[in-house]
Amino acid sequence: MKCGVGTYTQKLAMTLAESRNVKVTVLTDERASEAMERNGVEVLSVIRGWRVTELIYIAKYVMQSNPDIVHIQYPAQGYSGRMPILIPLLMCLLCKHCVQTWHEPVFNGRASLLLTVGLKVLITVREEIITSIPKFIQRALRGTRLAWIPAASMLPTVILSNEERSKIRHHYIPDNEVLLSYYGFVAPLKGIEMLFEIVAKTKAHLLMACDFQPDDDYHKSLLDKIKTMGIESYITIMGFLPEVQLASILAASDAVVFPFRDGAGPWNTSIDGAIAQGTFVLTTSLMASGYSKERNVYFAKPGNVEEMILSIQTYAGCRIPSKPPISEWRNIADQHLSIYKQLITA
């Protein structure tokens, strides 16, 4: 799933559905394919688009299914226009307990106040989100319960044999060369330019599991940069990959690199996904520094390419036991269930 919020919702819904006496239904748009049940989760892909007129169909399905809790995730790639911010108002009119999760600061001018209508609980995956939104929204949230529940790895854990790891590596590099990987969205905050500098100076091979859009000026500038730097032969652009294939690529790499321009934080679940494979991870931070042996992560100063290169030369190829994120998602689901039960019994 290309949308990070969509993947989070999928993981949470599947884990919640494992609980006794819990039925989970995901209401989404028709691009998610026909209605079906996946891992105990009923998927109703019936919304034809994120237009205001679709509120009628949302109301219809909510009244038919009569859920105890309506939980809305904000924002997501599929959302567009003003309709999504009207959903909380609709749930209030339908007298439904409404919970929201904000994955990023949600702000759309004064209209954002509609998100707070009838809102019982607001969950954030980033601790600082509330302090980063406008004061008038903070005031509107004074009567709302706030809960911080960090996310976990979105990827499954893949355990490769030495033969499997070698087979993947030999597809891209000869023996004794360094294999780097990156996955995620392509945006200025990701520090992609620094990845290219690392490749140019180390001659390591970089696998990029991400999409470059031909109509995006920034993406086109990066592709041009690869050519002008003369590093085309050292970079393989793989596009968006299924999660098991992606996890296998990360598990076979010497290092997974996330040179965030402004530093990483606890909300960067892409880092968690790489750590879960046991592979060495290089990222940047304004808070942490140096090598964490327990997590097999090196935190470099943002923008310091030389420090990043030195860490790769020192730690690339280091591995720790892989760690499936099952327990973390079980804990996340339990925290959600506790909130839901308190709302229902209040």
C-alpha atoms as one frame of an Amber mdcrd trajectory, in Angstrom:
protein
   0.000   0.000   0.000   1.612   3.264  -1.127  -0.064   5.496   1.447   1.630
   5.374   4.848  -1.594   6.224   6.652  -3.375   3.518   4.677  -0.766   0.948
   5.685  -1.062   2.041   9.321  -4.841   1.659   9.153  -4.473  -1.806   7.630
  -2.075  -2.979  10.364  -4.220  -1.534  13.152  -7.468  -2.955  11.760  -5.991
  -6.439  11.333  -4.575  -6.449  14.864  -7.830  -5.166  16.377  -9.744  -7.887
  14.529  -7.691 -10.542  16.345  -9.312  -9.495  19.633 -12.332 -11.342  21.006
 -15.750  -9.775  20.460 -14.337  -7.110  18.156 -15.619  -6.617  14.619 -13.724
  -4.196  12.395 -15.064  -2.660   9.192 -13.025  -0.301   7.014 -15.058   2.107
   4.899 -12.970   3.423   2.020 -13.184   4.336  -1.654 -13.688   1.984  -4.567
 -10.014   2.059  -5.564  -9.419  -0.449  -2.756 -11.264  -3.052  -4.903 -14.587
  -4.714  -4.205 -15.990  -5.256  -0.720 -14.397  -8.261   0.920 -13.030  -9.600
   4.163  -9.278  -9.536   4.716  -7.707 -11.128   7.787 -10.943 -10.759   9.699
 -11.480  -7.152   8.585 -14.504  -6.316   6.449 -13.497  -3.871   3.716 -16.283
  -1.781   2.196 -14.778   0.022  -0.791 -17.931   1.850  -1.762 -17.072   5.550
  -1.743 -16.846   6.714  -5.346 -14.824   9.832  -4.596 -14.124  12.318  -1.838
 -16.918  14.691  -2.848 -19.465  16.259  -0.499 -22.262  14.309  -2.190 -20.639
  11.065  -0.995 -21.550  11.984   2.599 -25.007  10.583   1.842 -23.518   7.147
   1.123 -21.245   7.310   4.154 -24.264   8.079   6.341 -26.153   5.199   4.751
 -23.452   2.622   5.466 -22.839   3.913   8.989 -26.542   3.654   9.812 -26.706
   0.153   8.323 -23.680  -1.186  10.197 -24.402   0.817  13.378 -20.839   0.793
  14.784 -20.087   1.539  18.431 -17.080   3.635  17.411 -16.226   5.530  14.236
 -12.473   6.062  13.951 -11.175   8.429  11.256  -7.531   8.609  10.130  -6.158
  11.979   8.940  -4.637  12.771   6.497  -4.343  10.264   3.666  -3.355  10.445
   0.011  -6.854   9.585  -1.127  -8.482  12.494   0.679  -9.106  15.619  -1.345
 -11.377  18.650  -1.179 -13.500  19.705   1.779 -15.544  16.530   2.224 -13.200
  14.697   4.652 -13.362  17.483   7.237 -17.172  17.236   7.225 -17.188  13.577
   8.301 -16.860  14.367  12.060 -19.866  16.696  11.816 -21.827  13.927  10.095
 -20.900  11.450  12.847 -22.043  13.976  15.446 -25.410  14.308  13.701 -25.662
  10.504  13.635 -24.879  10.420  17.391 -21.802   8.235  16.917 -18.775   8.132
  19.202 -16.020   9.625  17.068 -12.283   9.068  17.477  -9.650  10.564  15.192
  -5.962   9.875  14.620  -3.807  12.699  13.284  -0.617  11.433  11.664   0.477
  14.941  10.741  -0.714  18.423  11.732  -4.133  18.775  10.104  -4.866  22.332
   9.077  -7.111  23.689   6.344  -7.802  27.226   7.557 -10.766  27.987   9.787
 -12.628  25.072   8.219 -10.373  22.781  10.271 -12.525  23.607  13.292 -15.081
  21.199  11.822 -12.720  18.350  12.712 -13.280  19.076  16.398 -17.089  18.860
  16.265 -18.263  16.026  18.503 -14.712  14.701  18.800 -14.391  12.543  21.916
 -10.776  11.390  21.611  -7.894  12.620  19.463  -4.978  10.216  19.014  -1.665
  11.436  17.621   1.281   9.337  16.454   3.662  12.265  16.959   3.883  13.773
  20.424   4.446  17.340  19.198   1.520  17.506  16.752  -0.832  19.319  19.134
   1.659  22.098  19.870   2.305  22.608  16.150  -1.298  23.356  15.165  -2.865
  26.856  15.341  -3.914  28.146  18.751  -7.593  28.394  17.813  -7.677  24.656
  17.070  -5.855  23.931  20.334  -8.555  25.902  22.168 -11.294  23.973  20.363
  -9.699  20.724  21.572  -9.739  21.661  25.266 -12.670  19.360  26.006 -11.255
  16.498  23.942  -9.238  13.667  25.442  -5.764  13.554  23.896  -3.742  10.348
  23.562  -0.288   9.811  22.125   0.134   6.329  20.627   3.299   6.001  18.510
   3.180   3.737  15.465   5.420   0.728  14.800   7.002  -0.942  11.795   4.661
  -1.216   8.827   6.674  -4.030   7.258   6.720  -7.745   7.989   9.988  -9.229
   9.218  11.805 -11.382   6.680  14.475 -13.827   7.855  16.806 -14.724   4.988
  19.202 -17.640   4.842  22.758 -16.876   3.737  21.939 -18.397   0.355  18.811
 -16.255  -0.060  20.669 -13.105   0.947  23.507 -13.832  -1.472  21.083 -14.493
  -4.317  19.405 -11.100  -3.863  22.723  -9.282  -3.537  24.300 -10.940  -6.586
  21.380  -9.727  -8.663  22.639  -6.159  -8.153  26.307  -6.259  -7.128  29.358
  -8.520  -7.292  30.955  -9.890  -4.135  32.637  -7.480  -1.719  30.677  -4.417
  -2.872  28.380  -2.411  -0.609  24.618  -2.520  -1.163  22.583   0.418   0.161
  18.816   0.773   0.049  16.200   3.476   0.509  12.429   3.234   0.533   9.606
   5.689   1.031   8.270   8.765  -0.676  10.415  11.093  -2.760  10.223  14.584
  -1.282  12.684  17.374  -0.378  12.510  16.547   3.340  13.816  13.032   2.636
  17.312  14.270   1.740  17.555  12.278  -1.493  20.318  14.551  -2.795  22.558
  13.401   0.059  21.958   9.798  -0.958  23.363  10.649  -4.365  26.422  12.304
  -2.794  27.050   9.186  -0.714  26.847   6.996  -3.811  29.131   9.292  -5.809
  31.815   9.263  -3.114  31.622   5.610  -2.008  30.672   3.893  -5.291  28.216
   1.790  -3.286  25.169   0.535  -5.167  21.857   2.106  -4.140  18.469   0.399
  -4.472  15.625   2.921  -4.423  12.254   1.323  -3.672  10.193   4.401  -4.459
   8.209   5.975  -7.261   9.474   8.826  -9.420   6.559  10.602 -11.097   7.298
  11.860 -14.638   5.101  14.946 -14.172   6.717  16.018 -10.877   9.336  18.760
 -11.321  11.256  17.774  -8.193  11.357  14.136  -9.235  12.548  15.109 -12.709
  15.299  17.257 -11.205  16.534  14.278  -9.172  16.605  12.023 -12.229  18.566
  14.708 -14.088  20.957  14.947 -11.141  21.692  11.217 -11.341  22.756  11.701
 -14.964  24.826  14.839 -14.418  26.638  13.195 -11.488  27.419  10.167 -13.658
  26.073   7.646 -11.154  23.383   5.946 -13.263  25.169   2.590 -13.079  25.248
   2.751  -9.275  21.527   3.343  -8.759  18.612   0.983  -9.369  15.166   2.578
  -9.190  12.771  -0.232  -8.325   9.497   1.642  -7.915   6.900   0.715  -5.324
   7.360  -2.866  -4.086   5.044  -5.335  -2.319   5.871  -5.362   1.385   7.426
  -8.860   1.541   9.676  -8.153  -1.447  10.631  -4.796   0.061  11.449  -6.362
   3.423  13.636  -8.929   1.641  15.555  -6.162  -0.136  16.153  -4.386   3.176
  17.221  -7.628   4.846  19.767  -8.287   2.088  21.267  -4.783   2.169  24.405
  -3.688   3.994  22.713  -0.476   5.101  19.346   1.230   4.805  19.838   4.984
   4.540  17.382   7.747   5.492  19.264  11.078   5.370  16.288  13.230   6.430
  17.005  16.892   5.805  15.680  18.015   9.201  16.403  14.856  11.166  14.306
  11.809  11.968  11.925  11.346  14.875   9.934   8.598  16.630   7.185   8.975
  14.016   9.412   7.740  11.165   8.090   4.190  10.905  10.191   3.624   7.786
  13.170   3.422  10.153  11.307   0.892  12.310  10.643  -1.216   9.218  14.344
  -1.364   8.413  15.395  -2.032  12.016  12.934  -4.943  12.145  15.004  -6.715
   9.462  18.171  -6.531  11.592  20.002  -4.461   8.953  22.249  -1.511   9.824
  20.322   1.761   9.500  21.824   5.185   8.891  19.664   8.216   9.526  19.928
  11.787  10.791  18.779  13.371  14.015  18.796  16.670  15.886  18.365  14.839
  19.202  20.400  11.613  19.062  23.947  11.159  17.803  26.356   8.341  17.112
  25.815   4.592  17.002  23.157   2.692  18.952  24.398  -0.890  19.250  21.052
  -2.116  20.594  19.119  -0.850  17.562  21.987  -1.044  15.027  21.318   2.561
  14.013  23.720   5.433  13.441  22.406   8.977  13.940  24.341  11.549  11.931
  23.976  15.303  12.002  21.560  16.424   9.247  23.470  17.455   6.150  26.804
  16.008   7.284  27.526  13.713   4.344  31.091  12.981   5.457  29.827  11.673
   8.807  27.290   9.522   6.981  29.984   8.063   4.732  32.220   7.305   7.718
  29.359   5.486   9.463  28.734   3.373   6.351  32.418   2.501   6.120  32.365
   1.511   9.807  29.025  -0.251  10.285  27.719  -1.358   6.859  27.036  -5.079
   6.947  26.549  -5.195  10.724  23.444  -7.158  11.627  21.398  -7.794  14.746
  18.635 -10.393  15.233  15.475  -9.419  13.364  12.528  -8.375  15.488   8.949
  -8.961  14.293   6.736  -5.964  15.174   3.873  -8.195  16.360   4.156  -7.256
  20.038   4.323  -3.528  19.238   1.137  -3.679  17.142  -0.602  -5.751  19.821
   0.239  -3.029  22.336  -1.007  -0.320  19.961  -4.271  -2.215  19.420  -4.735
  -2.739  23.173  -4.362   0.986  23.811  -7.008   1.675  21.167  -9.362  -0.935
  22.624  -9.013   0.637  26.060 -10.036   4.016  24.635 -12.974   2.510  22.733
 -14.285   0.661  25.803 -14.076   3.772  27.970 -16.096   5.723  25.405 -18.766
   3.047  25.118 -19.209   2.657  28.879 -18.998   6.364  29.751
